[in-house]
C-alpha cells in the first residue's frame, strides 16, 4: 500500500481518499476482516486460518491473496508452510481502534434505553 501524503490543512486529498477507500473495500468482507483481526494477536499459518473460520483452503487462499496483493499482510516461508502477519502498521492501528470500539470485549455504545435511564 502506498504511503499517504498529508496536506497542510489535514484534509484528505483525492489520492489519499482513493487509497483509504481501497483499503476499506478489501477489509469490508467479514472473513478478511476477521482474518486480519486474528493476525493482530499472532502470526498464523493458512491451515490455522482455515480451521479458525471453518471454510475451505481455497477460500482462505483467495482471501490471503487479496490481502497480500494490497500489502495488508505479508508472508514468510517457514519450512513447508507460509506464516502470515500484518505488514502495514497503519492497518494494525486502524484495526485496534475498531476492535476497541466494536468488539465484545471492547467498550460498547450505550443503547438508547441505557442512555435514558442514566439521565433519569
Buried (B, 14 or more C-beta within 10 A) or exposed (E): BEEEEEEEEEEBEEEBEEBBEEBEEBBEEEBBBBBBBBBEEEBBBBEBBBEEBEBEEEEBEBBBEBBBEBEBBBBEEEEEEBBBBBBBEBBBEBBEEBBEEEEEEEEEEEEEEEEEEEEE
